[in-house]
Amino acid sequence: MSQKKMNFVFFFPDEMRASSVSCYGNKTVQMPNYDRLAKEGVRFESCIVQNPVCSPSRCSLMTGLYVHNMGHRTLWHLLRPHEPSLFRYLKQAGYDIAWFGKNDLYSQEYLDEICDDIEEKRGGYKAGPSRRSGRVYGGSNPYSFEDPRYYSFLYDPIKEEGEGITLDENIARAVDFLESRRSDDKPFMLYLPTTMPHPPYNALEQFHNMCDPAKLMDEIIGDSEATGKPSFVDLIRKYRRLDQLDPEFFAKVYAVYLGMNSYTDLMLGQLLETLDRTGLSENTTVIVSSDHGDWAGDYGLVEKWPNAMDDDLVRVPLIIRSPGNKAGHVVEEQVELFDVMPTIMELAGLEADHTHFARSAAPQLGGEPGDPHRAVFAEGGYDLHEPHCFEGFVGRGDQLRDPEFIYYPKALQQQEHPDSICRTVMIRTLTHKLVKRTSGEHELYDLQQDPKELENRYNQAEYAGIRAELESRLLEWYLKTSDVVPRDDDKRLF
C-alpha cells in the first residue's frame, strides 16, 4: 500500500511581528495555542521576510525568489501565470487547494488555473480566496477628522452579538472543510491568510480591552529613544499627525494589537482542535507564520512603511508542526520566510523545476541546527522611474487621494516626498544589520548590544570594519542572485 501524502494547514495571519507573540518571549500577550504548537512542533527564532509589505512578501514566499528577481515590490503587481509558485506545484501533484481568506498574491488569471471547485460530501467549497476577508468587522474610527488621532488606526472595539465569541467566517469555513475530509480523500493544502492583526487596531470587545496600556509603558519603544533613524520616520509622524500624540496613546495602540494577537490565537486553537478531533493531525503539517510585522506604537509609529527594515516589520513568527518532528526544538539560526516553499515541497515529496534561492527547513524539523553563518535579506521601496509603484498614483483611482481615507497620509507623503520611500536593501546576520538606501540615511545596528535598534552606528568609526564586511556580502549576494536562467532549452535556429 502506498504511503499517504502529507496534508498541510498553512495559518497565515497578516502583519504579526515575532516580538508580540508569547512563545517568542512576550510576557503580556495570552496565546496558549501558539505556545502549544511551539511545544509540539519546531519554532524558528529568527524568521525574516523578504519585503515588509503584504503582496511582495507573499510573492516571494510562494516562489522562493527574492524581490529583485521578479519585480514584485508593490501592492498591485501579483503573481502571473508565467511565474512558478508553490500552489501550482501542489495542484499539479494532485492536491486540493482550499483557500479561505484574502488574496494579495495571485492575479485573477493565475487563480483561475490553480483554484477550482472541490465537491465534498457536505457541500461544495470554492478553492480560492473568498470575496470577503472573513474578518469579524465592526467598530469605527472614534475620532473626528480634526483630531490628531484620526489617522492612528486605533478604532472602537467590535461589539459581540449574542452569546459567546463570534467566529471568524473563514475559520468557520476551514473547520467545515476539515470536518468534511475522509481518509481516502486527495491530499490537501488548507491556506488561511487571515486579516488579523492587520490595522485598524480593534477586535471583539473582550480582546480589545484584554491588556492594560498602563502596564505596557516600559514595553513600547518611545519616539525619543532611538537615534539616527531615517528622516522618513519623522515625515510619517508628521503626515499622520502622530507627533502630536503622547506615549500613553501608543501604549493603548500596542495593547489592542496584543489583544488582536490573542484573538488570532483563538482561531489557531479552533483549527488545532478540529485536526485532533478528526484524526487529521496524524498526517497533517501545520505551518504558522506571517507576511510581515507592525510598529504598533514603537518609535511613535503605527502600521508599516515599504522601505523600513526594523525587526518590528521584518521578523515574524515561524512554527512548523509535522508528524515525527522533534517536539519543542528551537532553531536559533536565521531563516527566511520563503524557506517555507521548499520545506513544503520536500514534505510533499516534490521538487521545484525552477531556480530559486530558498532553503528547505525539513532537516531542522528533525532536530538539526540551522546555518549559523547565514545572512538573510529584505528589499523594499520604489524609484522615480516607476511612478506606478507609488501609493496615490493618479492612474489607480481616487480613494488614496481622499483626505478622509485612513491611508491618505501614506499616499500623500509618497507623492510629495518620493525620496522617503526610495529603493532599500537589508542584510542581517545573527549579530548585525545593515540597511542601504538610494537616498537618505543608511543604517547599521549591533543586534547583540542593541536588539531594539535604538542606535544607528553606520557612521561610527569602530564599526567601519563590520560595515565593510556586510557591504561586501551584500554585493556578493546581489551578484549570485541577480537573475534566474530558465531550466528548459530553446531550439537554436542555425
Secondary structure, 3 states (H helix, E strand, C coil): CCCCCCEEEEECCCCCCHHHCHHHCCCCCCCHHHHHHHHHCEEEEEEECCCCCHHHHHHHHHHCCCHHHHCCCCCCCCECCCCCCHHHHHHHCCCEEEECCCCCCECHHHHHHHCCEEEECCEEEECCCCCCCCCCCCCCCCCCCCCCCCCCCECCCECCCCCCCCCCHHHHHHHHHHHHCCCCCCCEEEEECCCCCCCCECCEHHHHCCCCHHHHCCCCCCCCCCECCCHHHHHHHHHCCHHHCCHHHHHHHHHHHHHHHHHHHHHHHHHHHHHHHHCHHHHEEEEECCCCCCCCCHHHCCCCCCCCCCHHHHEECCEEECCCCCCCEEEEEEEEHHHHHHHHHHHCCCCCCCCCCCCCCHHHHCCCCCCCCCCEEEEECCCCCCHHHCCCCHHHCCHHHCCCCCCHHHHHHHHHCHHHHCCEEEEECCCEEEEEECCCCCEEEECCCCCCCCECCCCCHHHHHHHHHHHHHHHHHHHHCCCCCCCCCCCCCC
